[in-house]
Amino acid sequence: MVKKGSIHTATITDTVFPNKGVAYVDGQRIIVHDGLEGQRVRIKVTKKRGEKVEARILDILEKSPLEKEAACAQFGTCGGCTYLNVPYETQLEIKSRQVLKLLADAGIQGFDFLGIQPSPNITGYRNKMEYTFGDSGDGTLTLGLHKKRMRYEVSPVTGCQLVDEDFLSILNAVLAYFRAAKVPFYHKKSHQGVLRHLVIRKAGTTGEILVNLITTSQQKLELGELVDALLQLTLAGSIKGILHTINDGRADTIQADAVHLLWGKDCITEAILGLTFRITAFSFFQTNSHGAQELFALVRGFAGENLGVVFDLYCGTGTIAQIISPQAEKVIGIEIVPEAIEAARQNAKLNRLDNCRFIVGDVLTELDNLIEQPDLVILDPPRSGIHPKALQKLIASAPPRLVYVSCQPVSLARDLQVLTESGYRAVKVKCVDMFPHTPHVETVALICKA
Ligand SMILES: C[S@@+](CC[C@H](N)C(=O)[O-])C[C@H]1O[C@@H](n2cnc3c(N)ncnc32)[C@H](O)[C@@H]1O
């Protein structure tokens, strides 16, 4: 009988978003975390609430016929990727099938599905990595990514396929330096120790690199030799800045109590679709630069030419607003993070765009203050989607067309359902794979008044 704690053997028959297998035991549907269709597994039921049953894999008894050898020694233990053991074509097929199923389940139909755009780079595509200092289990200082489902242990990333060689060269130099200097890592339980994170950003389009070391202030560090070691590395890109950020906060997030510029400048630039974007250590930017070009070009194509007023809601650093700007009379961006709006304004100035206006605030409240009537609304909300009240306000203002850029197809399906019930219809949908080897996928929908 299926109950909490019971152990079963089953075959996974489907993979649903984000990376959940589906298996049936005694007719009961079970969601198997991290399961892949075709795997024969031994599972333990971790949750049972009515018909909702979840399980975790104890052993993989037989691999899925979809699987291949993963090109990374840390695959399986490192939390960095999920589908490195699945051929890329199959990953794309799984992702587009999952998005279509979510839309179909929400009753969204009758649109033109334009398939899934592969990432231009399948390996080494990330332009930012946040590495954590810690211990890999035996007390040795390690610098890497969190192990899967582990809060404290860190996996090395020697075989990482998500970044290029420059990331690993910089990481190895930093690790070697601190191992030799015997500086302790910060323990998240005791809050004692010094080394917390290393954030490396490398602009995918220009090769410019920004290195940011994050430590506590519990020990005064002399970092001149580390800077020299980094500047002597032979890299494909070029280091433009090295920063030292102090973070004495207790939460495991990167916040800055103080930022010291150790060398160079505090920003790098990306060149996307003919525009320049200045990126600082803490600004948001899409993590796959070449994939972002594909995504933005798709949004631009869906938006169309000769636009009047365009709203770019949840605009972040205003990238989409600026890319749309030449084909619009006026673009108004709204974003809740003041620093992102500051970056958006600076970048618009750098790009000599004078028809973009950026507003700091919550979309929910700022929509009330706009007197303009938009021809087109672009929406790129966070994973949770659009706040239901904000969506109702938007619907009440009756824009003729919307372009919805979604990083979470579950919330896209939910919001599209509301829009469909309110007189809109999805006309075109296309997925863009910005995150190979992970379960994530971007989906862009053109939505028109029916
Ligand atoms: C997926 S990102 C959009 C990125 C943006 N298109 C870009 O390329 O920079 C979602 C953005 O929504 C912002 N956000 C989240 N909740 C918000 C809200 N209630 N009102 C306005 N912006 C919000 C986040 O800070 C984040 O920058």
The ligand as an SDF file (V2000), in Angstrom:
LIG
                    3D

 27 29  0  0  0  0  0  0  0  0999 V2000
   12.3570   38.0190  -15.0080 C   0  0  0  0  0  0  0  0  0  0  0  0
   12.9130   39.5080  -14.3340 S   0  0  0  0  0  0  0  0  0  0  0  0
   12.7520   40.6070  -15.6790 C   0  0  0  0  0  0  0  0  0  0  0  0
   14.0540   40.9100  -16.3020 C   0  0  0  0  0  0  0  0  0  0  0  0
   14.0530   42.0150  -17.3240 C   0  0  0  0  0  0  0  0  0  0  0  0
   13.1780   41.7790  -18.4490 N   0  0  0  0  0  0  0  0  0  0  0  0
   15.4820   42.1920  -17.8140 C   0  0  0  0  0  0  0  0  0  0  0  0
   15.8110   41.6680  -18.8800 O   0  0  0  0  0  0  0  0  0  0  0  0
   16.2700   42.8070  -17.0800 O   0  0  0  0  0  0  0  0  0  0  0  0
   11.5360   39.9730  -13.3320 C   0  0  0  0  0  0  0  0  0  0  0  0
   11.7070   41.3310  -12.6790 C   0  0  0  0  0  0  0  0  0  0  0  0
   10.5010   41.6650  -12.0000 O   0  0  0  0  0  0  0  0  0  0  0  0
   10.8360   42.4480  -10.8630 C   0  0  0  0  0  0  0  0  0  0  0  0
    9.6500   42.4430   -9.9790 N   0  0  0  0  0  0  0  0  0  0  0  0
    9.2300   41.4480   -9.1490 C   0  0  0  0  0  0  0  0  0  0  0  0
    8.0590   41.7740   -8.5880 N   0  0  0  0  0  0  0  0  0  0  0  0
    7.7070   42.9990   -9.0610 C   0  0  0  0  0  0  0  0  0  0  0  0
    6.6020   43.8450   -8.8660 C   0  0  0  0  0  0  0  0  0  0  0  0
    5.6110   43.5200   -8.0390 N   0  0  0  0  0  0  0  0  0  0  0  0
    6.5730   45.0300   -9.5090 N   0  0  0  0  0  0  0  0  0  0  0  0
    7.5810   45.3870  -10.3390 C   0  0  0  0  0  0  0  0  0  0  0  0
    8.6580   44.6220  -10.5890 N   0  0  0  0  0  0  0  0  0  0  0  0
    8.7360   43.4360   -9.9510 C   0  0  0  0  0  0  0  0  0  0  0  0
   12.0740   41.7640  -10.3440 C   0  0  0  0  0  0  0  0  0  0  0  0
   12.8160   42.6070   -9.5130 O   0  0  0  0  0  0  0  0  0  0  0  0
   12.7980   41.4010  -11.6480 C   0  0  0  0  0  0  0  0  0  0  0  0
   13.7050   42.4050  -12.0260 O   0  0  0  0  0  0  0  0  0  0  0  0
  1  2  1  0
  2  3  1  0
  2 10  1  0
  3  4  1  0
  4  5  1  0
  5  6  1  0
  5  7  1  0
  7  8  2  0
  7  9  1  0
 10 11  1  0
 11 12  1  0
 11 26  1  0
 12 13  1  0
 13 14  1  0
 13 24  1  0
 14 15  1  0
 14 23  1  0
 15 16  2  0
 16 17  1  0
 17 18  1  0
 17 23  2  0
 18 19  1  0
 18 20  2  0
 20 21  1  0
 21 22  2  0
 22 23  1  0
 24 25  1  0
 24 26  1  0
 26 27  1  0
M  CHG  2   2   1   9  -1
M  END
$$$$
